[in-house]
Amino acid sequence: MKLKSAIIPLTAAIGLAFAGSAFSQEVVKIAHVGPLSGPNAHMGKDNENGARMAVDELNAKGFTIGGKKVKFELVGEDDASDPKQATAVATKLVDQKVAAVIGHLNSGTTIPASKIYSDAGIPQVSPSATNPKYTQQGFKTAFRVVANDAQLGAALGKYAVQKLGTKQIAVIDDRTAYGQGVAEEFAKGAQAAGGTIVGKQFTNDKATDFNAILTSIKSKKPEVVFFGGMDAVGGPMLRQMKQLGITAKFMGGDGICTGSLPGLAGDGLGDDQVVCAEAGGVDDAGKKGMDDFRAAYKKKFGIDVVYNAAYAYDATLTVADAMAKAGSADPKKYLPELAKISHKGVTGVIAFDAKGDIKDGSLTLYTYKNGQRTLLAVTK
């Protein structure tokens, strides 16, 4: 009896020791927020997948912070591309005491949420929001890993006039912070290069019928139609342009510059008809790394990259790098390291200026041929 009673406590003690070791591992919560429902859900899920790849890789490597092994947990939230839902989600994440936020996807959700994260001192790194206002609010917690609309719109406007040789240009936007912002910057760039804006129209980010605005634009005989918005609207717009006999080039920002556009546009997408720019991109030296990422993404999720997954991946790893440099996952302690970080990512070197914008942000111009996105140029 004495021997048996001695063995039981010893076994229990060993079990408790192992349990204590497992549970002592620190869990670091990193949130990703984007539209997981609604017309932009395919883009939001793509970004979330990029963040998940990063988290899974960090955990597989046994990442340490301050000499202590940590486990990262990705907290995924849906803002449905809706500003009100975005602020509600942001408040929820603050209450959950997440260490960082990757997101949001849309400028219209990123900007209102940024005030909530700033007040709580939680770093926010957007992999896709491009409206300049996001980093012009003076928030020390706001960062982005892609170029902004001022850079992207100006480059596209200049390209339309100088490279495509067009002068008559019509502009449509979807009235969102992103769509309206990039359209305005494009118009400025085109006019500065000598182009003429012959018509301006607007729709909304859930519209499906564009007959009235396209008919009005057709009468102006534009050589280029620029659309500020996302592919879920841009694709059907291309279909209706074809139905109305509008043969103008169709241009847009990274919102339409996706792998999903051909399916959304169908037979409305002609070879070389679309010219779009992605707020990011790699030069020849970075091509292999990006190709490897895309292959790994497809192997993991069974689908091709849709949008900015690589930027969400880099944003997540950049945050983890800052935590490692600070020796802490406490936002107050690692935020200074994030602000001065230089992280070599798949998309290039991630380093921020004083406002939180990416330094030397690249832009990649594409067209579509045979239903496939084709590289035109990488510029800065």
Contacts in CASP RR format, 6 or more apart in sequence:
PFRMAT RR
TARGET T0000
AUTHOR 0000-0000-0000
METHOD contacts of the structure
MODEL  1
MKLKSAIIPLTAAIGLAFAGSAFSQEVVKIAHVGPLSGPNAHMGKDNENG
ARMAVDELNAKGFTIGGKKVKFELVGEDDASDPKQATAVATKLVDQKVAA
VIGHLNSGTTIPASKIYSDAGIPQVSPSATNPKYTQQGFKTAFRVVANDA
QLGAALGKYAVQKLGTKQIAVIDDRTAYGQGVAEEFAKGAQAAGGTIVGK
QFTNDKATDFNAILTSIKSKKPEVVFFGGMDAVGGPMLRQMKQLGITAKF
MGGDGICTGSLPGLAGDGLGDDQVVCAEAGGVDDAGKKGMDDFRAAYKKK
FGIDVVYNAAYAYDATLTVADAMAKAGSADPKKYLPELAKISHKGVTGVI
AFDAKGDIKDGSLTLYTYKNGQRTLLAVTK
25 69 0 8 1.000
25 70 0 8 1.000
25 71 0 8 1.000
26 65 0 8 1.000
26 68 0 8 1.000
26 69 0 8 1.000
26 70 0 8 1.000
26 71 0 8 1.000
26 329 0 8 1.000
27 70 0 8 1.000
27 71 0 8 1.000
27 72 0 8 1.000
27 73 0 8 1.000
28 65 0 8 1.000
28 70 0 8 1.000
28 71 0 8 1.000
28 72 0 8 1.000
28 73 0 8 1.000
28 99 0 8 1.000
28 323 0 8 1.000
28 329 0 8 1.000
29 72 0 8 1.000
29 73 0 8 1.000
29 75 0 8 1.000
29 96 0 8 1.000
29 97 0 8 1.000
29 98 0 8 1.000
29 99 0 8 1.000
30 51 0 8 1.000
30 55 0 8 1.000
30 72 0 8 1.000
30 73 0 8 1.000
30 74 0 8 1.000
30 75 0 8 1.000
30 98 0 8 1.000
30 99 0 8 1.000
30 100 0 8 1.000
30 101 0 8 1.000
30 102 0 8 1.000
30 316 0 8 1.000
30 319 0 8 1.000
30 320 0 8 1.000
31 74 0 8 1.000
31 75 0 8 1.000
31 76 0 8 1.000
31 77 0 8 1.000
31 93 0 8 1.000
31 96 0 8 1.000
31 98 0 8 1.000
31 100 0 8 1.000
31 101 0 8 1.000
31 102 0 8 1.000
32 47 0 8 1.000
32 48 0 8 1.000
32 51 0 8 1.000
32 52 0 8 1.000
32 74 0 8 1.000
32 75 0 8 1.000
32 76 0 8 1.000
32 77 0 8 1.000
32 101 0 8 1.000
32 102 0 8 1.000
32 103 0 8 1.000
32 312 0 8 1.000
32 316 0 8 1.000
33 76 0 8 1.000
33 77 0 8 1.000
33 78 0 8 1.000
33 79 0 8 1.000
33 86 0 8 1.000
33 89 0 8 1.000
33 90 0 8 1.000
33 93 0 8 1.000
33 101 0 8 1.000
33 102 0 8 1.000
33 103 0 8 1.000
33 104 0 8 1.000
33 105 0 8 1.000
33 109 0 8 1.000
33 113 0 8 1.000
34 44 0 8 1.000
34 47 0 8 1.000
34 48 0 8 1.000
34 77 0 8 1.000
34 78 0 8 1.000
34 79 0 8 1.000
34 81 0 8 1.000
34 103 0 8 1.000
34 104 0 8 1.000
34 105 0 8 1.000
34 106 0 8 1.000
34 109 0 8 1.000
35 41 0 8 1.000
35 43 0 8 1.000
35 44 0 8 1.000
35 78 0 8 1.000
35 79 0 8 1.000
35 80 0 8 1.000
35 81 0 8 1.000
35 105 0 8 1.000
35 106 0 8 1.000
35 109 0 8 1.000
36 44 0 8 1.000
36 45 0 8 1.000
36 48 0 8 1.000
36 76 0 8 1.000
36 77 0 8 1.000
36 78 0 8 1.000
36 80 0 8 1.000
37 78 0 8 1.000
37 80 0 8 1.000
38 80 0 8 1.000
38 81 0 8 1.000
39 81 0 8 1.000
39 205 0 8 1.000
39 206 0 8 1.000
39 230 0 8 1.000
39 232 0 8 1.000
39 233 0 8 1.000
40 81 0 8 1.000
40 105 0 8 1.000
40 106 0 8 1.000
40 205 0 8 1.000
40 230 0 8 1.000
40 232 0 8 1.000
42 260 0 8 1.000
42 306 0 8 1.000
42 307 0 8 1.000
43 105 0 8 1.000
43 128 0 8 1.000
43 230 0 8 1.000
43 231 0 8 1.000
43 255 0 8 1.000
43 258 0 8 1.000
43 260 0 8 1.000
43 306 0 8 1.000
43 307 0 8 1.000
43 308 0 8 1.000
44 105 0 8 1.000
44 307 0 8 1.000
45 306 0 8 1.000
46 305 0 8 1.000
46 306 0 8 1.000
46 307 0 8 1.000
46 308 0 8 1.000
46 309 0 8 1.000
46 312 0 8 1.000
47 102 0 8 1.000
47 103 0 8 1.000
47 105 0 8 1.000
47 127 0 8 1.000
47 128 0 8 1.000
47 307 0 8 1.000
47 308 0 8 1.000
47 309 0 8 1.000
47 311 0 8 1.000
47 312 0 8 1.000
48 74 0 8 1.000
48 76 0 8 1.000
48 312 0 8 1.000
49 297 0 8 1.000
49 300 0 8 1.000
49 301 0 8 1.000
49 309 0 8 1.000
49 312 0 8 1.000
50 297 0 8 1.000
50 309 0 8 1.000
50 310 0 8 1.000
50 312 0 8 1.000
50 313 0 8 1.000
50 316 0 8 1.000
51 74 0 8 1.000
51 102 0 8 1.000
51 312 0 8 1.000
51 313 0 8 1.000
51 315 0 8 1.000
51 316 0 8 1.000
52 74 0 8 1.000
53 296 0 8 1.000
53 297 0 8 1.000
53 300 0 8 1.000
53 309 0 8 1.000
53 313 0 8 1.000
54 312 0 8 1.000
54 313 0 8 1.000
54 314 0 8 1.000
54 316 0 8 1.000
54 317 0 8 1.000
54 320 0 8 1.000
55 72 0 8 1.000
55 73 0 8 1.000
55 74 0 8 1.000
55 316 0 8 1.000
57 317 0 8 1.000
58 72 0 8 1.000
58 316 0 8 1.000
58 317 0 8 1.000
58 320 0 8 1.000
59 71 0 8 1.000
59 72 0 8 1.000
62 69 0 8 1.000
63 69 0 8 1.000
63 70 0 8 1.000
63 72 0 8 1.000
63 320 0 8 1.000
63 324 0 8 1.000
64 70 0 8 1.000
64 324 0 8 1.000
65 323 0 8 1.000
65 324 0 8 1.000
65 327 0 8 1.000
65 328 0 8 1.000
65 329 0 8 1.000
66 324 0 8 1.000
66 327 0 8 1.000
66 328 0 8 1.000
67 327 0 8 1.000
70 329 0 8 1.000
72 320 0 8 1.000
75 93 0 8 1.000
75 96 0 8 1.000
75 98 0 8 1.000
77 89 0 8 1.000
77 92 0 8 1.000
77 93 0 8 1.000
78 85 0 8 1.000
78 89 0 8 1.000
79 85 0 8 1.000
79 86 0 8 1.000
79 89 0 8 1.000
79 104 0 8 1.000
79 105 0 8 1.000
79 106 0 8 1.000
79 109 0 8 1.000
79 113 0 8 1.000
81 105 0 8 1.000
81 106 0 8 1.000
81 108 0 8 1.000
81 109 0 8 1.000
81 205 0 8 1.000
82 109 0 8 1.000
83 108 0 8 1.000
83 109 0 8 1.000
83 112 0 8 1.000
85 109 0 8 1.000
86 104 0 8 1.000
86 108 0 8 1.000
86 109 0 8 1.000
86 110 0 8 1.000
86 112 0 8 1.000
86 113 0 8 1.000
87 112 0 8 1.000
87 113 0 8 1.000
87 116 0 8 1.000
89 113 0 8 1.000
90 101 0 8 1.000
90 113 0 8 1.000
90 116 0 8 1.000
90 117 0 8 1.000
91 116 0 8 1.000
93 101 0 8 1.000
93 117 0 8 1.000
93 122 0 8 1.000
94 116 0 8 1.000
94 117 0 8 1.000
94 120 0 8 1.000
94 122 0 8 1.000
98 122 0 8 1.000
99 122 0 8 1.000
99 319 0 8 1.000
99 323 0 8 1.000
99 329 0 8 1.000
99 330 0 8 1.000
99 331 0 8 1.000
100 122 0 8 1.000
100 123 0 8 1.000
100 124 0 8 1.000
100 125 0 8 1.000
100 319 0 8 1.000
100 331 0 8 1.000
101 113 0 8 1.000
101 117 0 8 1.000
101 122 0 8 1.000
101 123 0 8 1.000
101 124 0 8 1.000
101 125 0 8 1.000
102 125 0 8 1.000
102 126 0 8 1.000
102 127 0 8 1.000
102 312 0 8 1.000
102 315 0 8 1.000
102 316 0 8 1.000
102 319 0 8 1.000
103 110 0 8 1.000
103 124 0 8 1.000
103 125 0 8 1.000
103 126 0 8 1.000
103 127 0 8 1.000
103 128 0 8 1.000
103 129 0 8 1.000
103 312 0 8 1.000
103 315 0 8 1.000
104 110 0 8 1.000
104 113 0 8 1.000
104 126 0 8 1.000
104 129 0 8 1.000
105 126 0 8 1.000
105 127 0 8 1.000
105 128 0 8 1.000
105 129 0 8 1.000
105 308 0 8 1.000
106 128 0 8 1.000
106 129 0 8 1.000
106 176 0 8 1.000
106 177 0 8 1.000
106 178 0 8 1.000
107 129 0 8 1.000
107 130 0 8 1.000
107 131 0 8 1.000
107 133 0 8 1.000
107 134 0 8 1.000
107 149 0 8 1.000
107 176 0 8 1.000
107 177 0 8 1.000
107 178 0 8 1.000
107 179 0 8 1.000
107 181 0 8 1.000
108 129 0 8 1.000
108 131 0 8 1.000
108 176 0 8 1.000
108 177 0 8 1.000
108 178 0 8 1.000
109 129 0 8 1.000
110 124 0 8 1.000
110 126 0 8 1.000
110 129 0 8 1.000
110 131 0 8 1.000
110 134 0 8 1.000
111 129 0 8 1.000
111 131 0 8 1.000
111 133 0 8 1.000
111 134 0 8 1.000
111 137 0 8 1.000
111 177 0 8 1.000
113 124 0 8 1.000
114 124 0 8 1.000
114 134 0 8 1.000
114 137 0 8 1.000
114 139 0 8 1.000
114 141 0 8 1.000
114 142 0 8 1.000
115 137 0 8 1.000
115 139 0 8 1.000
117 123 0 8 1.000
117 124 0 8 1.000
117 139 0 8 1.000
117 141 0 8 1.000
117 142 0 8 1.000
118 124 0 8 1.000
118 137 0 8 1.000
118 139 0 8 1.000
118 140 0 8 1.000
118 141 0 8 1.000
118 142 0 8 1.000
121 141 0 8 1.000
121 331 0 8 1.000
121 332 0 8 1.000
121 335 0 8 1.000
122 141 0 8 1.000
122 331 0 8 1.000
123 141 0 8 1.000
123 143 0 8 1.000
123 319 0 8 1.000
123 322 0 8 1.000
123 331 0 8 1.000
123 334 0 8 1.000
123 335 0 8 1.000
123 338 0 8 1.000
124 141 0 8 1.000
124 142 0 8 1.000
124 143 0 8 1.000
125 143 0 8 1.000
125 144 0 8 1.000
125 145 0 8 1.000
125 315 0 8 1.000
125 318 0 8 1.000
125 319 0 8 1.000
125 338 0 8 1.000
126 134 0 8 1.000
126 142 0 8 1.000
126 143 0 8 1.000
126 144 0 8 1.000
126 145 0 8 1.000
126 146 0 8 1.000
126 315 0 8 1.000
127 144 0 8 1.000
127 145 0 8 1.000
127 146 0 8 1.000
127 308 0 8 1.000
127 311 0 8 1.000
127 312 0 8 1.000
127 314 0 8 1.000
127 315 0 8 1.000
128 146 0 8 1.000
128 254 0 8 1.000
128 279 0 8 1.000
128 307 0 8 1.000
128 308 0 8 1.000
128 311 0 8 1.000
128 312 0 8 1.000
129 144 0 8 1.000
129 178 0 8 1.000
130 144 0 8 1.000
130 146 0 8 1.000
130 147 0 8 1.000
130 148 0 8 1.000
130 149 0 8 1.000
130 152 0 8 1.000
130 178 0 8 1.000
130 182 0 8 1.000
130 254 0 8 1.000
130 279 0 8 1.000
131 148 0 8 1.000
131 149 0 8 1.000
131 177 0 8 1.000
131 178 0 8 1.000
131 181 0 8 1.000
131 182 0 8 1.000
132 148 0 8 1.000
132 149 0 8 1.000
132 150 0 8 1.000
133 177 0 8 1.000
134 142 0 8 1.000
134 144 0 8 1.000
134 148 0 8 1.000
135 142 0 8 1.000
135 143 0 8 1.000
135 144 0 8 1.000
135 148 0 8 1.000
135 355 0 8 1.000
135 356 0 8 1.000
135 357 0 8 1.000
136 355 0 8 1.000
138 355 0 8 1.000
140 335 0 8 1.000
140 339 0 8 1.000
141 331 0 8 1.000
141 335 0 8 1.000
142 356 0 8 1.000
143 315 0 8 1.000
143 338 0 8 1.000
143 352 0 8 1.000
143 356 0 8 1.000
143 357 0 8 1.000
144 356 0 8 1.000
144 357 0 8 1.000
144 358 0 8 1.000
145 311 0 8 1.000
145 314 0 8 1.000
145 315 0 8 1.000
145 318 0 8 1.000
145 347 0 8 1.000
145 350 0 8 1.000
145 358 0 8 1.000
146 254 0 8 1.000
146 279 0 8 1.000
146 280 0 8 1.000
146 308 0 8 1.000
146 311 0 8 1.000
146 358 0 8 1.000
146 361 0 8 1.000
147 279 0 8 1.000
147 280 0 8 1.000
147 357 0 8 1.000
147 358 0 8 1.000
147 361 0 8 1.000
147 362 0 8 1.000
147 363 0 8 1.000
148 279 0 8 1.000
148 357 0 8 1.000
149 178 0 8 1.000
149 181 0 8 1.000
149 182 0 8 1.000
149 185 0 8 1.000
150 185 0 8 1.000
151 279 0 8 1.000
151 361 0 8 1.000
151 363 0 8 1.000
152 182 0 8 1.000
152 185 0 8 1.000
152 253 0 8 1.000
152 254 0 8 1.000
152 277 0 8 1.000
152 279 0 8 1.000
152 363 0 8 1.000
153 182 0 8 1.000
153 185 0 8 1.000
153 186 0 8 1.000
153 188 0 8 1.000
153 189 0 8 1.000
153 253 0 8 1.000
153 277 0 8 1.000
154 185 0 8 1.000
154 186 0 8 1.000
154 188 0 8 1.000
154 189 0 8 1.000
154 192 0 8 1.000
155 277 0 8 1.000
155 363 0 8 1.000
155 365 0 8 1.000
155 379 0 8 1.000
156 186 0 8 1.000
156 189 0 8 1.000
156 226 0 8 1.000
156 251 0 8 1.000
156 252 0 8 1.000
156 253 0 8 1.000
156 275 0 8 1.000
156 276 0 8 1.000
156 277 0 8 1.000
156 365 0 8 1.000
157 186 0 8 1.000
157 187 0 8 1.000
157 189 0 8 1.000
157 190 0 8 1.000
157 193 0 8 1.000
157 226 0 8 1.000
157 251 0 8 1.000
158 189 0 8 1.000
158 190 0 8 1.000
158 192 0 8 1.000
158 193 0 8 1.000
159 275 0 8 1.000
159 277 0 8 1.000
159 365 0 8 1.000
160 166 0 8 1.000
160 169 0 8 1.000
160 186 0 8 1.000
160 190 0 8 1.000
160 193 0 8 1.000
160 195 0 8 1.000
160 224 0 8 1.000
160 226 0 8 1.000
160 249 0 8 1.000
160 251 0 8 1.000
160 275 0 8 1.000
161 167 0 8 1.000
161 190 0 8 1.000
161 193 0 8 1.000
161 194 0 8 1.000
161 195 0 8 1.000
162 193 0 8 1.000
164 223 0 8 1.000
164 224 0 8 1.000
164 249 0 8 1.000
164 275 0 8 1.000
165 223 0 8 1.000
166 195 0 8 1.000
166 223 0 8 1.000
166 224 0 8 1.000
166 249 0 8 1.000
167 194 0 8 1.000
167 195 0 8 1.000
167 196 0 8 1.000
167 223 0 8 1.000
168 195 0 8 1.000
168 196 0 8 1.000
168 198 0 8 1.000
168 220 0 8 1.000
168 221 0 8 1.000
168 222 0 8 1.000
168 223 0 8 1.000
168 224 0 8 1.000
169 187 0 8 1.000
169 190 0 8 1.000
169 195 0 8 1.000
169 196 0 8 1.000
169 197 0 8 1.000
169 198 0 8 1.000
169 222 0 8 1.000
169 223 0 8 1.000
169 224 0 8 1.000
169 225 0 8 1.000
169 226 0 8 1.000
170 197 0 8 1.000
170 198 0 8 1.000
170 199 0 8 1.000
170 200 0 8 1.000
170 201 0 8 1.000
170 217 0 8 1.000
170 220 0 8 1.000
170 222 0 8 1.000
170 224 0 8 1.000
170 225 0 8 1.000
170 226 0 8 1.000
170 248 0 8 1.000
171 183 0 8 1.000
171 186 0 8 1.000
171 187 0 8 1.000
171 197 0 8 1.000
171 199 0 8 1.000
171 200 0 8 1.000
171 201 0 8 1.000
171 225 0 8 1.000
171 226 0 8 1.000
171 228 0 8 1.000
172 183 0 8 1.000
172 200 0 8 1.000
172 201 0 8 1.000
172 202 0 8 1.000
172 203 0 8 1.000
172 210 0 8 1.000
172 213 0 8 1.000
172 217 0 8 1.000
172 225 0 8 1.000
172 226 0 8 1.000
172 227 0 8 1.000
172 228 0 8 1.000
172 237 0 8 1.000
173 179 0 8 1.000
173 180 0 8 1.000
173 181 0 8 1.000
173 182 0 8 1.000
173 183 0 8 1.000
173 184 0 8 1.000
173 202 0 8 1.000
173 203 0 8 1.000
173 227 0 8 1.000
173 228 0 8 1.000
173 229 0 8 1.000
174 180 0 8 1.000
174 202 0 8 1.000
174 203 0 8 1.000
174 204 0 8 1.000
174 205 0 8 1.000
174 207 0 8 1.000
174 227 0 8 1.000
174 228 0 8 1.000
174 229 0 8 1.000
174 230 0 8 1.000
174 233 0 8 1.000
175 202 0 8 1.000
175 203 0 8 1.000
175 204 0 8 1.000
175 205 0 8 1.000
176 205 0 8 1.000
176 229 0 8 1.000
178 228 0 8 1.000
178 229 0 8 1.000
178 230 0 8 1.000
178 255 0 8 1.000
179 228 0 8 1.000
179 229 0 8 1.000
180 202 0 8 1.000
180 228 0 8 1.000
181 228 0 8 1.000
182 228 0 8 1.000
182 229 0 8 1.000
182 252 0 8 1.000
182 253 0 8 1.000
183 226 0 8 1.000
183 227 0 8 1.000
183 228 0 8 1.000
183 229 0 8 1.000
186 226 0 8 1.000
186 228 0 8 1.000
186 251 0 8 1.000
186 252 0 8 1.000
187 197 0 8 1.000
187 200 0 8 1.000
187 226 0 8 1.000
190 197 0 8 1.000
190 226 0 8 1.000
191 197 0 8 1.000
198 220 0 8 1.000
198 221 0 8 1.000
198 222 0 8 1.000
199 216 0 8 1.000
199 217 0 8 1.000
199 220 0 8 1.000
199 222 0 8 1.000
201 213 0 8 1.000
201 216 0 8 1.000
201 217 0 8 1.000
202 213 0 8 1.000
203 210 0 8 1.000
203 213 0 8 1.000
203 233 0 8 1.000
205 229 0 8 1.000
205 230 0 8 1.000
205 232 0 8 1.000
205 233 0 8 1.000
206 233 0 8 1.000
207 233 0 8 1.000
208 236 0 8 1.000
209 240 0 8 1.000
210 236 0 8 1.000
210 237 0 8 1.000
210 240 0 8 1.000
211 240 0 8 1.000
211 244 0 8 1.000
214 237 0 8 1.000
214 240 0 8 1.000
214 241 0 8 1.000
214 244 0 8 1.000
214 246 0 8 1.000
215 244 0 8 1.000
217 225 0 8 1.000
217 246 0 8 1.000
218 244 0 8 1.000
218 245 0 8 1.000
218 246 0 8 1.000
222 248 0 8 1.000
223 248 0 8 1.000
223 249 0 8 1.000
224 248 0 8 1.000
224 249 0 8 1.000
224 250 0 8 1.000
224 251 0 8 1.000
225 241 0 8 1.000
225 246 0 8 1.000
225 248 0 8 1.000
225 249 0 8 1.000
225 250 0 8 1.000
225 251 0 8 1.000
226 250 0 8 1.000
226 251 0 8 1.000
226 252 0 8 1.000
227 233 0 8 1.000
227 234 0 8 1.000
227 237 0 8 1.000
227 250 0 8 1.000
227 251 0 8 1.000
227 252 0 8 1.000
227 256 0 8 1.000
228 252 0 8 1.000
228 253 0 8 1.000
228 255 0 8 1.000
228 256 0 8 1.000
229 252 0 8 1.000
229 253 0 8 1.000
229 255 0 8 1.000
229 256 0 8 1.000
230 255 0 8 1.000
230 256 0 8 1.000
231 255 0 8 1.000
231 256 0 8 1.000
231 258 0 8 1.000
231 259 0 8 1.000
231 260 0 8 1.000
231 261 0 8 1.000
231 264 0 8 1.000
232 264 0 8 1.000
234 256 0 8 1.000
234 261 0 8 1.000
234 264 0 8 1.000
234 265 0 8 1.000
235 256 0 8 1.000
235 261 0 8 1.000
235 263 0 8 1.000
235 264 0 8 1.000
235 265 0 8 1.000
235 266 0 8 1.000
235 268 0 8 1.000
235 269 0 8 1.000
236 264 0 8 1.000
236 265 0 8 1.000
237 250 0 8 1.000
238 250 0 8 1.000
238 265 0 8 1.000
238 266 0 8 1.000
238 268 0 8 1.000
238 269 0 8 1.000
238 273 0 8 1.000
238 274 0 8 1.000
239 265 0 8 1.000
239 266 0 8 1.000
239 267 0 8 1.000
239 268 0 8 1.000
241 248 0 8 1.000
241 250 0 8 1.000
241 268 0 8 1.000
242 267 0 8 1.000
242 268 0 8 1.000
249 273 0 8 1.000
249 274 0 8 1.000
249 275 0 8 1.000
250 273 0 8 1.000
250 274 0 8 1.000
250 275 0 8 1.000
251 274 0 8 1.000
251 275 0 8 1.000
251 276 0 8 1.000
252 274 0 8 1.000
252 275 0 8 1.000
252 276 0 8 1.000
252 277 0 8 1.000
253 276 0 8 1.000
253 277 0 8 1.000
253 278 0 8 1.000
253 279 0 8 1.000
254 276 0 8 1.000
254 277 0 8 1.000
254 278 0 8 1.000
254 279 0 8 1.000
254 280 0 8 1.000
254 307 0 8 1.000
254 308 0 8 1.000
255 276 0 8 1.000
255 307 0 8 1.000
256 274 0 8 1.000
256 276 0 8 1.000
257 276 0 8 1.000
257 277 0 8 1.000
257 278 0 8 1.000
257 366 0 8 1.000
257 373 0 8 1.000
258 306 0 8 1.000
258 307 0 8 1.000
258 373 0 8 1.000
259 304 0 8 1.000
259 305 0 8 1.000
259 306 0 8 1.000
259 307 0 8 1.000
259 373 0 8 1.000
260 306 0 8 1.000
260 307 0 8 1.000
261 269 0 8 1.000
261 274 0 8 1.000
261 368 0 8 1.000
261 373 0 8 1.000
262 269 0 8 1.000
262 368 0 8 1.000
262 371 0 8 1.000
262 372 0 8 1.000
263 269 0 8 1.000
269 368 0 8 1.000
269 371 0 8 1.000
270 368 0 8 1.000
271 368 0 8 1.000
271 369 0 8 1.000
271 370 0 8 1.000
271 371 0 8 1.000
272 367 0 8 1.000
272 368 0 8 1.000
272 369 0 8 1.000
273 367 0 8 1.000
273 368 0 8 1.000
274 366 0 8 1.000
274 367 0 8 1.000
274 368 0 8 1.000
275 365 0 8 1.000
275 366 0 8 1.000
275 367 0 8 1.000
275 376 0 8 1.000
276 365 0 8 1.000
276 366 0 8 1.000
276 367 0 8 1.000
277 363 0 8 1.000
277 364 0 8 1.000
277 365 0 8 1.000
277 366 0 8 1.000
278 363 0 8 1.000
278 364 0 8 1.000
278 365 0 8 1.000
278 366 0 8 1.000
279 361 0 8 1.000
279 363 0 8 1.000
280 311 0 8 1.000
280 347 0 8 1.000
280 361 0 8 1.000
280 362 0 8 1.000
280 363 0 8 1.000
280 364 0 8 1.000
281 290 0 8 1.000
281 347 0 8 1.000
281 362 0 8 1.000
281 363 0 8 1.000
281 364 0 8 1.000
281 378 0 8 1.000
282 289 0 8 1.000
282 290 0 8 1.000
282 346 0 8 1.000
282 347 0 8 1.000
282 348 0 8 1.000
282 362 0 8 1.000
282 364 0 8 1.000
282 378 0 8 1.000
283 362 0 8 1.000
283 378 0 8 1.000
286 348 0 8 1.000
289 346 0 8 1.000
290 310 0 8 1.000
290 346 0 8 1.000
290 347 0 8 1.000
293 305 0 8 1.000
293 309 0 8 1.000
293 310 0 8 1.000
293 313 0 8 1.000
293 346 0 8 1.000
294 304 0 8 1.000
294 305 0 8 1.000
294 310 0 8 1.000
297 304 0 8 1.000
297 305 0 8 1.000
297 309 0 8 1.000
298 304 0 8 1.000
298 305 0 8 1.000
310 346 0 8 1.000
310 347 0 8 1.000
311 347 0 8 1.000
313 346 0 8 1.000
314 343 0 8 1.000
314 345 0 8 1.000
314 346 0 8 1.000
314 347 0 8 1.000
314 348 0 8 1.000
314 350 0 8 1.000
315 350 0 8 1.000
317 343 0 8 1.000
317 345 0 8 1.000
318 338 0 8 1.000
318 341 0 8 1.000
318 343 0 8 1.000
318 345 0 8 1.000
318 350 0 8 1.000
319 334 0 8 1.000
319 338 0 8 1.000
321 341 0 8 1.000
321 343 0 8 1.000
322 334 0 8 1.000
322 335 0 8 1.000
322 337 0 8 1.000
322 338 0 8 1.000
322 341 0 8 1.000
322 343 0 8 1.000
323 329 0 8 1.000
323 334 0 8 1.000
323 337 0 8 1.000
325 334 0 8 1.000
325 337 0 8 1.000
325 341 0 8 1.000
326 333 0 8 1.000
326 334 0 8 1.000
326 336 0 8 1.000
326 337 0 8 1.000
327 333 0 8 1.000
327 334 0 8 1.000
328 334 0 8 1.000
338 352 0 8 1.000
339 352 0 8 1.000
339 356 0 8 1.000
341 350 0 8 1.000
341 351 0 8 1.000
341 352 0 8 1.000
342 349 0 8 1.000
342 350 0 8 1.000
342 351 0 8 1.000
343 349 0 8 1.000
343 350 0 8 1.000
343 351 0 8 1.000
344 350 0 8 1.000
348 362 0 8 1.000
349 359 0 8 1.000
349 360 0 8 1.000
350 358 0 8 1.000
351 358 0 8 1.000
351 359 0 8 1.000
352 358 0 8 1.000
352 359 0 8 1.000
353 359 0 8 1.000
360 380 0 8 1.000
361 380 0 8 1.000
362 378 0 8 1.000
362 379 0 8 1.000
362 380 0 8 1.000
363 378 0 8 1.000
363 379 0 8 1.000
363 380 0 8 1.000
364 375 0 8 1.000
364 377 0 8 1.000
364 378 0 8 1.000
364 379 0 8 1.000
365 375 0 8 1.000
365 376 0 8 1.000
365 377 0 8 1.000
365 378 0 8 1.000
365 379 0 8 1.000
366 373 0 8 1.000
366 374 0 8 1.000
366 375 0 8 1.000
366 376 0 8 1.000
367 373 0 8 1.000
367 374 0 8 1.000
367 376 0 8 1.000
368 374 0 8 1.000
END
